[in-house]
């Protein structure tokens, strides 16, 4: 059954955020280029229906599926859907549905706050972050973070960074409260954290900005290709971005200042991205060709080791670091494709 209690405290949360912004908002640096003349954000490509049979097992979930997180500790898969606006929980081993939680709006990206959860759900149309406990699906009251929160990342000190896509801001939260708002971005996209270092891609400026989650400060920024969208970190501390418009995977060292150290071409609009820390493997979905590519990340330059045919429009992927199984979210068909190691 669906949990209808998630959207109850938005008005009160908005009032709290308004007070927080007065004391916490600080400008972190001017934009070098006016937003009006920047290129539009890169978007996933629309692929044709697969000509062959996708690999693995197919599980139907709901229409407009975009957002997958896999927790190896509780053995739970979390899936965001926008028709209806829900978070769907599945057993990672049984692949059976265990819970549906109603959301106060639509979400496209899910991230784990850590092993065992909770799942962080940036609810874009509610301007709020919801956190859902695993495996029971208990949802926290929404925390208003800014306009159209797109992605979130949790640092090891508990600070959560949320990129507000249409507000051009990044909010830092501690103990469920906004403590600082960075205003140095135009259109925040993917975020990822390693320790207390947090990276944020700006989909309009085409940059990677790195933050210090202890000091709540900007470390620096660097160019990130022709149209970056999503970001992960690996166990070596590197940050890896999908350059969707540039048909490439780009690897960065974030410290002492962010810099690109490697890149590989991946045609077809690379978009969804996931990392298996146990096997040191990176998975990247080509949105326009119905394919995922697996890379070995033992060196800074990704080395391709496997390709898998997928369902149509594989916009989101997740990997179970315990079993090595890959979970591919098919946006058009509203399914999860499960592929063994």
NORTA-V915496 format. One record per backbone hydrogen bond with DSSP energy under -0.5 kcal/mol. NH is the residue of the N-H (numbers start at 1). CO is the residue of the C=O. Records with the same first field share a line. If there is no record, write none. Layout:
NH = CO  CO
This chain:
3 = 100
4 = 2
8 = 5
13 = 9
14 = 10
15 = 11
16 = 12
17 = 13
18 = 14
19 = 15
20 = 16
21 = 17
22 = 18
23 = 19
24 = 20
25 = 21
26 = 181
37 = 34
38 = 35
47 = 45
54 = 52
55 = 309
57 = 338
59 = 336
61 = 334
62 = 334
63 = 83
64 = 331
65 = 331
66 = 64  80
69 = 78
71 = 69  76
72 = 70
75 = 71
76 = 71
77 = 90
78 = 69
79 = 88
80 = 67
81 = 86
82 = 63  64
83 = 63  84
86 = 81  84
87 = 101
88 = 79  86
89 = 99
90 = 77
91 = 96
92 = 75
95 = 91
98 = 89
99 = 89
100 = 1
101 = 87
102 = 3  100
103 = 85
111 = 120
113 = 118
117 = 114
118 = 132
119 = 132
120 = 111  118
121 = 119  130
122 = 109  120
123 = 121  128
124 = 106  122
125 = 106
126 = 123
127 = 123  124
128 = 123
129 = 143
130 = 121
132 = 119
133 = 131  138
137 = 133
140 = 131
142 = 6
143 = 129
144 = 142
145 = 127
146 = 127
148 = 124  146
149 = 146
150 = 163
151 = 163
153 = 161
155 = 153  159
156 = 195
158 = 155
160 = 173
161 = 153
162 = 171
163 = 151
164 = 162  169
165 = 148  163
166 = 147
167 = 147  164
168 = 164
169 = 164
170 = 182
171 = 162
172 = 180
173 = 160
174 = 177
177 = 174
179 = 172  177
180 = 172
181 = 24
182 = 170
183 = 26
185 = 168
189 = 201
190 = 229
192 = 199
194 = 197
197 = 194
198 = 196  211
199 = 192
200 = 209
201 = 190
202 = 207
203 = 187  201
206 = 202
207 = 202
208 = 222
209 = 200
210 = 220
211 = 198
212 = 217
213 = 196  211
216 = 212
217 = 212
219 = 210
220 = 210
222 = 208
224 = 206
229 = 242
230 = 242
232 = 240
234 = 238
237 = 234
239 = 252
240 = 232
241 = 250
242 = 230
243 = 241  248
244 = 227  242
245 = 227
247 = 243  244
248 = 243
249 = 264
250 = 241
251 = 262
252 = 239
253 = 259
254 = 237  252
259 = 253
261 = 251
262 = 251
264 = 249
266 = 247
270 = 266
271 = 285
272 = 314
274 = 283
276 = 281
277 = 275
280 = 276
281 = 276
282 = 295
283 = 274
284 = 293
285 = 272
286 = 291
287 = 269  285
288 = 268
289 = 286
290 = 286
291 = 286
292 = 308
293 = 284
294 = 306
295 = 282
296 = 303
297 = 280
302 = 300
303 = 296
304 = 302
305 = 294
306 = 294
308 = 292
310 = 290
315 = 313  329
316 = 329
318 = 327
320 = 325
321 = 319
324 = 320
326 = 339
327 = 318
328 = 326  337
329 = 316  327
330 = 328  335
331 = 313  329
332 = 312
334 = 330
335 = 330
336 = 59
337 = 328
338 = 57  336
339 = 326  337
